[in-house]
Amino acid sequence: MEDLGPVAWPPEPIRTERLVLRASEARDRAAFMELLASPEVHTYLGGPQSPADLERETPAVPARWPGSFIVDLDGAMIGQILLRRATKHRPAAVGKLDLGYLFLPRAWGFGYAAEACAAALGWLAGEFPGEPVVLTTQSANVGSMRLAAKLGFAEVERFEAWEAEQWLGMRPGAAHA
Ligand SMILES: CC(C)(COP(=O)(O)OP(=O)(O)OC[C@H]1O[C@@H](n2cnc3c(N)ncnc32)[C@H](O)[C@@H]1OP(=O)(O)O)[C@@H](O)C(=O)NCCC(=O)NCCS
């Protein structure tokens, strides 16, 4: 994966009905480390990182790169959306815009991920009109598969990688609403 390249970053915070999407700030560091250390979050993502490693390696302002949105509920980080460009990937995905998402377990089950991802995809369509977006998730990751379908991703293929079946989905490009 590589970052989005030439976009104006950070953008103005994006407000949805319940959430704000914004670039990361120093106050997100603890929640960011909690996200990366959570075994539950990483059930289908190859395992969590150790708190000691995270404490040592996480910068004062974590994950501040073009395409990394912090999802904020009432002033606190509840998740991260990662918009990148796929590099080493299946041929159908290489060079395409790529969506990823990680939410803290306490924020699951409220539709926050769907609300935030839809807004992030809207922003992305404004920056890269007409470009399709891909998404990869383990097919066993039921919540993620449901979210992908809700967001309009359709299956391209399933493949084996990282000792599990992976699902590659694509969402057709759309002009900015
Ligand atoms: C994948 C992940 C983001 C899904 O989170 P989620 O909260 O289940 O997703 P959604 O935002 O779509 O919320 C859906 C649930 O909220 C419920 N909900 C409650 N209030 C709602 C509302 N106002 N609007 C919409 N949905 C609502 C829905 O009914 C649904 O529940 P269900 O799953 O029991 O049917 C989350 O499980 C996660 O972070 N997992 C770890 C990271 C990961 O695996 N990422 C994938 C790799 S890219």
The ligand as a Gaussian input file, in Angstrom:
#p B3LYP/6-31G(d) Opt

LIG

0 1
 C      -15.597000      -4.366000      10.584000
 C      -16.173000      -3.412000      11.630000
 C      -15.722000      -1.994000      11.316000
 C      -17.704000      -3.504000      11.575000
 O      -18.251000      -2.707000      12.600000
 P      -19.837000      -2.656000      12.837000
 O      -20.093000      -1.771000      13.952000
 O      -20.350000      -4.056000      12.900000
 O      -20.338000      -2.069000      11.443000
 P      -21.512000      -1.072000      11.098000
 O      -21.130000       0.328000      11.314000
 O      -21.907000      -1.424000       9.715000
 O      -22.644000      -1.414000      12.133000
 C      -23.494000      -2.487000      11.872000
 C      -24.337000      -2.843000      13.060000
 O      -24.824000      -1.681000      13.724000
 C      -26.256000      -1.841000      13.955000
 N      -26.855000      -0.508000      14.136000
 C      -27.296000      -0.027000      15.323000
 N      -27.702000       1.239000      15.176000
 C      -27.537000       1.575000      13.870000
 C      -27.790000       2.745000      13.130000
 N      -28.290000       3.856000      13.695000
 N      -27.485000       2.748000      11.807000
 C      -26.981000       1.661000      11.216000
 N      -26.718000       0.502000      11.893000
 C      -26.986000       0.463000      13.213000
 C      -26.672000      -2.636000      12.755000
 O      -27.906000      -3.255000      12.967000
 C      -25.554000      -3.642000      12.638000
 O      -25.670000      -4.652000      13.607000
 P      -25.496000      -6.185000      13.233000
 O      -24.067000      -6.334000      12.773000
 O      -25.787000      -6.884000      14.494000
 O      -26.453000      -6.447000      12.117000
 C      -15.687000      -3.797000      13.066000
 O      -16.124000      -5.085000      13.363000
 C      -14.163000      -3.746000      13.208000
 O      -13.579000      -2.697000      13.420000
 N      -13.513000      -4.925000      13.136000
 C      -12.067000      -5.030000      13.321000
 C      -11.287000      -4.490000      12.172000
 C      -11.524000      -5.265000      10.912000
 O      -11.706000      -6.473000      10.928000
 N      -11.489000      -4.563000       9.771000
 C      -11.689000      -5.192000       8.482000
 C      -10.478000      -5.225000       7.662000
 S      -10.327000      -3.845000       6.541000

